[in-house]
Amino acid sequence: MKQRIRPRVVKIHSENNDFQYAETLRRKREKRLRQREFFVEGVRPINQALQYKWPVRAFLYSRDKPLSDWAENILRDSQAEVHYELPWYLHAKLSNKAEPSELIALVTMPEDDLERIPLKDDLLVVVFDRPSSPGNLGTIIRSCDALGVDGMVITGHSVDLYDPETISATTGSFFALPVVRLPSQKELSPWIENIRQRLGSVHVVGSDEKGDCELTEHDFVQPTLLVVGNETWGMSAAYRELCDTVVSIPMAGSASSFNVACATSILLYEATRQRRARLKLP
């Protein structure tokens, strides 16, 4: 049996290059994209990253305070390349939380490959065009995870998927859902044709207050790509042309529209309700 190689332990005593590298990953999108690595902290996000086998290159922590059994067990079983030990004041400065997490992980980004999304007979994928809010993006990822979505595609110039604020808003669901970034809707077309060839059909469904029908009138049981638009501008004309159907959510009261995360959750709940009803699940 091949012996597992233990991580190197590197002690950091000042704001040196190793510290600056991690701190810049937390703050700067350009650094994350260039290094293809991102910053994760918190018990549930780290547990989820490990459970779904995301490659962790490094852990950072302090020995100035006793670590919990949770943290000690993760470090004991770690397959990271390196463990960075810091004084508590530096670890707290690095943390993005009011109460610093015991562990910080530096995690490798996967490729933006649509093959990461499994094609199934009951395929359900959310396409989010130009998301501008990390909170909304994170909330939608969380809803996708909870409501049986197979993957998400983000298109256009958008907020950073790997921003710590986005990851925090998912409460760990980030690591359970394949999310792929594409430059525009144009890169989706060959994939949609591939789905149609492999599954027989797929319905591209947009969402807008001026839809062709209400969401309960549409059949979400068939393989579906659900398109949601930018928080301010909604779906683009290019996406409207791509859609087979546009559905709306009926509203009462004086509100003019739903928040995009709220609307997406409602649409996904209806899709899940229909699918469970078709299978006669409780």
Long-range contacts (C-beta under 8 A, 24 or more apart in sequence): 4-79, 7-58, 7-59, 7-78, 7-79, 7-80, 7-81, 7-82, 7-83, 8-81, 8-82, 8-83, 9-82, 9-83, 9-85, 10-82, 10-83, 10-84, 10-85, 11-84, 11-85, 11-86, 12-84, 12-85, 12-86, 12-87, 12-90, 13-87, 14-90, 15-90, 18-84, 19-86, 19-90, 19-94, 22-58, 22-60, 22-84, 22-94, 22-104, 22-106, 23-93, 23-94, 25-106, 26-94, 26-96, 26-164, 29-160, 29-162, 29-163, 32-109, 32-160, 32-162, 36-108, 36-109, 37-106, 37-107, 37-108, 37-109, 38-106, 38-107, 38-109, 38-162, 38-164, 38-167, 39-96, 39-104, 39-105, 39-106, 39-107, 39-164, 40-104, 40-105, 40-106, 40-107, 40-164, 40-167, 41-95, 41-96, 41-97, 41-100, 41-101, 41-103, 41-104, 41-105, 41-164, 42-97, 42-101, 42-168, 42-172, 43-70, 43-101, 44-171, 44-172, 45-167, 45-168, 45-170, 45-171, 45-172, 45-174, 45-175, 46-74, 46-103, 46-105, 47-172, 48-172, 48-173, 48-174, 48-175, 48-176, 49-105, 49-107, 49-175, 50-74, 51-175, 52-175, 52-176, 54-107, 54-108, 54-110, 54-175, 55-107, 55-108, 56-80, 56-105, 56-106, 56-107, 56-108, 57-81, 57-82, 57-106, 57-107, 57-108, 58-82, 58-83, 58-84, 58-105, 58-106, 59-83, 59-84, 59-103, 59-104, 59-105, 59-106, 60-84, 60-86, 60-91, 60-94, 60-103, 60-104, 60-105, 60-106, 61-85, 61-86, 61-91, 61-102, 61-103, 61-104, 62-86, 62-87, 62-88, 62-90, 62-91, 64-88, 64-91, 67-102, 68-102, 70-102, 71-102, 71-103, 74-103, 75-103, 80-105, 96-164, 96-168, 109-162, 112-180, 112-181, 112-182, 113-180, 114-153, 114-180, 114-182, 114-191, 116-151, 116-178, 116-180, 117-150, 117-151, 117-153, 117-178, 117-180, 118-150, 118-151, 118-178, 119-195, 119-198, 119-199, 120-150, 120-223, 121-199, 121-223, 122-221, 122-223, 122-275, 123-150, 123-195, 123-199, 123-202, 123-223, 123-224, 123-225, 124-148, 124-149, 124-150, 124-220, 124-223, 124-224, 124-226, 124-268, 124-271, 125-149, 125-150, 125-151, 125-152, 125-153, 125-224, 125-225, 125-226, 126-151, 126-152, 126-153, 126-225, 126-226, 126-228, 126-264, 126-268, 127-152, 127-153, 127-154, 127-155, 127-185, 127-188, 127-225, 127-226, 127-227, 127-228, 127-239, 128-152, 128-153, 128-154, 128-155, 128-158, 128-228, 128-264, 129-155, 129-156, 129-185, 129-227, 129-228, 129-229, 129-230, 129-235, 129-236, 129-239, 130-155, 130-156, 130-157, 130-158, 130-229, 130-230, 130-233, 130-236, 131-158, 131-159, 131-230, 131-231, 131-260, 132-158, 132-159, 132-230, 132-231, 132-232, 133-159, 133-231, 134-159, 134-160, 134-163, 134-165, 134-166, 134-169, 135-165, 135-166, 135-169, 135-261, 136-231, 136-259, 136-260, 136-261, 137-161, 137-166, 137-169, 138-165, 138-166, 138-167, 138-168, 138-169, 138-170, 138-174, 139-169, 139-170, 139-261, 139-265, 140-228, 140-260, 140-261, 140-264, 140-265, 141-166, 141-169, 141-170, 141-173, 141-174, 141-177, 141-179, 142-169, 142-170, 142-171, 142-173, 143-261, 143-264, 143-265, 143-268, 144-173, 144-177, 144-268, 145-170, 145-173, 145-176, 145-177, 146-173, 147-265, 147-268, 147-269, 147-271, 147-272, 148-268, 148-272, 148-275, 149-177, 149-268, 150-178, 151-177, 151-178, 151-179, 151-180, 152-177, 152-178, 152-179, 152-180, 153-179, 153-180, 153-181, 153-182, 153-188, 154-179, 154-180, 154-181, 154-182, 155-181, 155-182, 155-183, 155-184, 155-185, 155-187, 155-188, 156-183, 156-184, 156-185, 156-230, 156-236, 184-238, 185-236, 185-238, 185-239, 185-242, 188-242, 189-242, 192-225, 195-223, 199-223, 203-244, 203-245, 204-242, 204-243, 204-244, 204-245, 205-243, 205-244, 205-245, 205-246, 205-247, 206-235, 206-239, 206-240, 206-243, 206-245, 206-246, 206-247, 207-235, 207-246, 207-247, 207-248, 207-249, 207-263, 207-264, 207-267, 208-234, 208-235, 208-240, 208-246, 208-247, 208-248, 209-248, 209-249, 209-251, 209-257, 210-246, 210-248, 211-245, 211-246, 211-247, 211-248, 212-245, 212-246, 212-247, 213-245, 213-247, 213-248, 214-247, 214-248, 214-249, 214-250, 215-247, 215-248, 215-249, 215-266, 215-267, 215-270, 216-270, 217-247, 218-245, 218-247, 219-274, 220-270, 220-271, 220-274, 220-275, 221-274, 221-275, 221-278, 224-271, 226-264, 226-267, 226-268, 226-271, 228-260, 228-263, 228-264, 228-267, 229-260, 230-260, 231-259, 231-260
